[in-house]
Amino acid sequence: QEELAKWQYESYADVVARWCTEAADAAGEDVAIPISQLARIMVACIDGLILQYVCDPDDARADRDLDAVVALFQAAKRHGERADGTAPIAFVRGVLESDVAEDRLSAPAPSADG
């Protein structure tokens, strides 16, 4: 049983790693962390979202949570592209010290004139 679960997650991560490698190669991009690590993190994020949905199906929350995960990866990418020499830990600290991502991802309130 335990070996099956390990094999299953390794297989998921291998597939995602291949996708990431192909995408990085096609874009001519260097990857800031090992592809295998990136793949495991992506699988863990998606797996967590799936488990939450199975336990408590809520379409709107699932959409918001997936948007938040994508936004987090995009923010990490932007941090990696900065040329200010800031260490990756600065990004992690910034995320941990920030407001809840969902609050920043919601649509802005309508303005008084429109």
C-alpha positions as CSV (number, residue, x, y, z in Angstrom):
1,Q,0.0,0.0,0.0
2,E,2.7,2.5,1.0
3,E,4.9,1.6,-2.0
4,L,1.9,2.1,-4.3
5,A,1.3,5.6,-2.9
6,K,5.0,6.5,-3.3
7,W,5.1,5.2,-6.8
8,Q,1.9,7.1,-7.7
9,Y,3.2,10.4,-6.4
10,E,6.6,9.9,-8.0
11,S,4.8,9.2,-11.3
12,Y,2.7,12.4,-11.0
13,A,5.8,14.4,-10.3
14,D,7.7,12.8,-13.2
15,V,4.9,13.9,-15.6
16,V,4.8,17.4,-14.2
17,A,8.6,17.6,-14.4
18,R,8.5,16.7,-18.1
19,W,5.9,19.4,-18.7
20,C,8.0,21.9,-16.9
21,T,11.2,21.0,-18.7
22,E,9.4,21.1,-22.1
23,A,7.9,24.5,-21.2
24,A,11.2,26.0,-20.0
25,D,13.1,24.7,-23.0
26,A,10.4,26.0,-25.4
27,A,10.6,29.4,-23.7
28,G,14.4,29.4,-23.5
29,E,14.1,30.0,-19.8
30,D,16.3,28.9,-16.9
31,V,14.6,27.4,-13.9
32,A,15.5,28.8,-10.5
33,I,15.0,25.6,-8.5
34,P,15.4,22.0,-9.5
35,I,12.6,20.8,-11.8
36,S,12.0,17.8,-9.6
37,Q,11.4,20.1,-6.6
38,L,9.1,22.4,-8.6
39,A,7.1,19.4,-9.9
40,R,6.7,18.0,-6.3
41,I,5.5,21.4,-5.1
42,M,3.0,21.7,-8.0
43,V,1.7,18.2,-7.4
44,A,1.3,18.9,-3.7
45,C,-0.7,22.1,-4.4
46,I,-3.0,20.4,-6.8
47,D,-3.4,17.4,-4.5
48,G,-4.3,19.6,-1.6
49,L,-6.9,21.5,-3.6
50,I,-8.4,18.2,-4.8
51,L,-8.6,16.8,-1.3
52,Q,-10.3,20.0,0.0
53,Y,-12.9,19.7,-2.8
54,V,-13.6,16.1,-2.2
55,C,-14.1,16.7,1.5
56,D,-16.2,19.9,1.0
57,P,-17.2,20.5,-2.6
58,D,-17.5,24.3,-3.2
59,D,-16.9,25.4,-6.8
60,A,-16.4,29.1,-6.0
61,R,-13.9,28.4,-3.3
62,A,-12.1,25.9,-5.5
63,D,-11.8,28.5,-8.3
64,R,-10.5,31.1,-5.8
65,D,-8.0,28.7,-4.3
66,L,-6.7,27.6,-7.7
67,D,-6.3,31.2,-8.7
68,A,-4.4,31.9,-5.5
69,V,-2.0,29.0,-6.2
70,V,-1.4,30.3,-9.8
71,A,-0.9,33.8,-8.5
72,L,1.7,32.5,-6.0
73,F,3.7,30.8,-8.7
74,Q,3.5,33.9,-10.9
75,A,4.7,36.1,-7.9
76,A,7.6,33.6,-7.4
77,K,8.5,33.9,-11.1
78,R,8.5,37.7,-10.9
79,H,10.7,37.6,-7.8
80,G,13.1,35.3,-9.6
81,E,13.3,37.7,-12.6
82,R,14.3,40.7,-10.4
83,A,17.9,41.8,-10.8
84,D,18.2,43.3,-7.3
85,G,20.0,40.2,-5.8
86,T,17.3,39.6,-3.3
87,A,17.5,36.1,-1.9
88,P,14.6,33.7,-2.4
89,I,13.9,33.8,1.4
90,A,12.9,37.4,0.9
91,F,10.1,36.2,-1.3
92,V,9.0,33.6,1.2
93,R,9.0,36.2,4.0
94,G,7.0,38.6,1.9
95,V,4.3,35.9,1.2
96,L,4.2,35.0,4.9
97,E,3.9,38.6,6.0
98,S,1.3,39.6,3.4
99,D,-2.4,39.8,3.5
100,V,-4.4,36.7,2.5
101,A,-3.9,36.2,-1.2
102,E,-7.6,35.8,-1.8
103,D,-8.2,39.4,-0.7
104,R,-5.8,40.7,-3.3
105,L,-7.2,38.5,-6.1
106,S,-10.8,39.6,-5.8
107,A,-12.2,42.0,-8.2
108,P,-12.0,45.7,-7.2
109,A,-15.1,47.3,-5.8
110,P,-17.0,49.4,-8.4
111,S,-16.1,53.0,-8.3
112,A,-18.6,55.7,-7.5
113,D,-18.7,56.9,-11.1
114,G,-19.1,53.6,-12.7
